[in-house]
Amino acid sequence: MITRNVPIPANELIWRKSSYSGTGGGDCVEVATDTTRIHVRDSKDPHGPRLRFSSASWAAFATYAGQAGD
């Protein structure tokens, strides 16, 4: 049996809002994942530009961001 990682089309991604985003309409970040990438967008502009990261790049960023807050 052969398995392949097939990216999910952008219009089918399930977006989650950051737990650090407020409810007052301020700066909000949303993240979605597919089988190969992490997608990031501004929740106030859901059809605007998006960033895409490999899983390894996202993990490195999250580790760095966690350390930067110390």
C-alpha positions as CSV (number, residue, x, y, z in Angstrom):
1,M,0.0,0.0,0.0
2,I,1.3,3.4,-0.9
3,T,0.3,6.5,1.0
4,R,0.8,10.1,0.0
5,N,0.5,13.4,1.7
6,V,-2.1,15.4,-0.3
7,P,-2.6,19.0,0.7
8,I,-6.1,20.1,1.5
9,P,-7.4,22.9,-0.8
10,A,-7.3,26.3,0.9
11,N,-11.1,26.6,0.8
12,E,-11.5,23.4,2.7
13,L,-9.2,24.2,5.6
14,I,-10.5,24.3,9.2
15,W,-9.3,27.5,10.8
16,R,-8.7,27.9,14.5
17,K,-8.3,31.3,16.2
18,S,-5.4,31.8,18.5
19,S,-6.1,31.5,22.2
20,Y,-4.3,34.8,22.6
21,S,-6.6,36.7,20.3
22,G,-9.1,38.9,22.1
23,T,-12.8,39.2,21.5
24,G,-12.8,42.9,20.9
25,G,-11.9,42.7,17.2
26,G,-8.2,43.5,17.6
27,D,-5.3,41.6,16.3
28,C,-6.4,38.0,15.6
29,V,-4.4,35.2,14.1
30,E,-6.0,32.0,12.7
31,V,-4.1,28.8,12.0
32,A,-5.1,25.7,9.9
33,T,-3.3,22.6,9.1
34,D,-3.2,20.1,6.3
35,T,-1.1,17.0,5.8
36,T,2.0,18.9,4.7
37,R,1.7,22.5,5.9
38,I,0.6,25.0,8.6
39,H,-1.4,28.0,7.2
40,V,-1.6,31.3,9.1
41,R,-4.0,34.2,8.3
42,D,-5.4,37.4,9.7
43,S,-9.0,36.7,10.9
44,K,-10.1,40.2,10.0
45,D,-9.1,39.5,6.3
46,P,-9.9,35.8,5.7
47,H,-9.5,36.2,1.9
48,G,-6.3,38.2,2.2
49,P,-2.8,36.9,2.2
50,R,-1.8,33.8,4.0
51,L,1.5,32.4,5.2
52,R,2.4,28.7,4.8
53,F,5.0,26.9,6.7
54,S,6.3,23.3,6.7
55,S,5.7,21.5,9.9
56,A,9.4,21.6,10.8
57,S,9.6,25.4,10.2
58,W,6.5,26.0,12.3
59,A,7.8,23.9,15.1
60,A,11.1,25.9,15.1
61,F,9.2,29.2,15.0
62,A,6.9,28.1,17.9
63,T,9.9,27.0,20.0
64,Y,11.6,30.3,19.3
65,A,8.5,32.3,20.0
66,G,8.0,30.5,23.3
67,Q,11.5,31.2,24.4
68,A,11.3,34.9,23.4
69,G,8.5,35.4,25.9
70,D,10.6,34.2,28.8
